[in-house]
Amino acid sequence: MIHLLLAGSLAGLLVTEARAAPALSPPDEAAAFAAAGYVKKGAQWRGDCEDPGSASYVPPTIETVQDVNGDGRPEAVIVEGSAFCYGMTGQAFVLVSQQADGSWKQVARAVGVPRFLSVRGTDGWPDLEVGGPGFCFPVQRWNGRQYAQNRLEYQGKPCRRK
C-alpha cells in the first residue's frame, strides 16, 4: 500500500513498498486487530492515536499478510498513519502472528516503516528494520521472546546516529 502523508506545513512523501495483502477471514482479521491492541469503534478500528481528524490520518489497516517466519501460519502487519501522532515518520505499525492454537499474538510494535530483511534471528524470524526519515535506522532481531534492538544500518551497512 502506498501512503502519502503530509506533516504540518512540510510536505513529506513517505512511500512503503507496494504489496497486495491476502485477505484474512473476518474472525481472523478481528482477532489480529484485537491482538494489536485496537478496538472497533463503529466501522473503524482505533488505537492509541487520538488524531483529531487531520488530513494525514489513516485508520489501522492490514498492510501485509504473509508467513514471515516459515512456520506455516500467517503474520499480519497493521499500519496506522498520522503525522499528528507519529510526527515526520507518519505511521506506526504492529506485527501480529497467528499461533498454533489459532489465536493471534502481538510480536512487534514501533513508530516507523517496517521492512523485513533477509538475515534471520531465532526461530526463523527475519530481522526487522524500522525505517522513517533520515539515514540510519534501527534493526531489531527476534531473540525467541521478542524483537529487540540489534544494530543500526543504512542500505545494508552499519551506521551511527550523530
N, C-alpha and C positions, 0 to 999 in steps of 0.2 A: 504494500500500500504506500502511496506517495503522500507525504504530509507537507503542506506548505504552511508555515507558521510565521506570524508577524509578532515581533517583540516590541511593544510600545511603538515609538516613532521610528525605530530602527527596523527596516525590513530585512529579516533574516530568512534565508532559504535553507530548510533542513530537509534533505531527501534521504529516505531509507530505501533499501533495495526493494524493488517491486516483486511481490510474491502473491500468488493466489493461495489462500488458506482453504484446505478442505474443510467442509462443514462438520462440526460435531453434532451429535444428536441433541435435541433440545434438553434432555435431562443432563447430559454431559456438559453442555455449554453452561447451564445454570450452576452445576457443581464446580466447574472451572472458575467462573466468576466469583462464586462464594468462597472458594479456597484462596482466591487472590485478595479477599477482603472487601469485595464490592457488595453493595446492597441494591436491590432493584427498587427504584422509585418511579412509579408509573411504568412507562415502557422503556425506561433508560436505567442502565446500571450506573451507580455513582460510588465514588470512593472518598478519600480524604480531601481531595481538591475542592475547595469552596469557590471556584471561579464564579464571579458574579454575572456571567453571561457574555464575556468578551468574545470578540470575533475569532480568537485563536483557539477557543475551547473545542475539543473533540472528545466526546464521551468514551469511556473504556470500550475498546473493540478488540476482538481476537484478530491479531495480525497474521500469525502463522500457527499452523498445526502440523507437527511432524514428530517422528521418533528421533529425538535428539541424541539419546544415549544408547541406542541399539538394543533396548530391552523388549521391543515388540509392542510397546504401549506409547500412546501419543503424549507429547508435551505441547503446551499452548503458550504463546507469547501474547499477553494482553497489554495494549498500549492506551494511555490516556494522554491527550495533548492539551497544553495550556501554558502560554507564556506567563500568565498571571501566577500560576502555581509553580511552574518549573523553570522560569527565567529564560535565558538565551537558549538553553538546551531545548526547551519547548515540549518535552514529553518525559513521561516516566513509564516504566514497564514492570510487569510481573511475569515471571516464568512459573507455570504450574505444570505438574506432572501427574498423569494417571497412575495410580498404584495397582498392585496385583489384585487387590480386592475390589477394584473399580472406583474407589474414592479418588479424590484429587487432593494434591498437597502443594503448597507454595514452596518453590525451590530457590528463587532469587527475586529481588525487588531492588530497583535503583532508578534514580533520575538519570536519563540518558537514552541512547540508541543502542539496543543490543546487537551484537554480532558474534555468531559462533565461529570459533577458529578451528583449524584442523588439529591442533595439539589437544590431547585429551588427558584428563585427570583420572581420579579413581572411578571405578565402575563404568568407564566408557563415556563419562560426561565431557563434552568439549569445553575448552577454556572459553570464557565469555568476556569479550571486550565491551566496555561501557563507553560508547562514544558521545560526542557532543561538540560544542565549539572548541577550537584550539587544536593543538598538535601533539599532545601527549596524553594517552588515555589509560585508565586503569584496566587491567586484565585480571579477572577472577578465575580461580581454579576450584573445582569440586574436590573436597577433601574426604568425602564419604558421609558427611553430615550436612554440609552447607557449601555455598560458594563463598570463598574468602579471597581477599586481595592477594595477588601473586606477584605482579610486576606492573610496570608502566611501559607502554610501547607506542610507536607511531609507524605505520606502514610496515609492521613486522620487525621493527628494530627497537632495541631498548632506548629509553629516553628518560630525562629527568625534568620535573617541573621546577621552574625558577621562582 
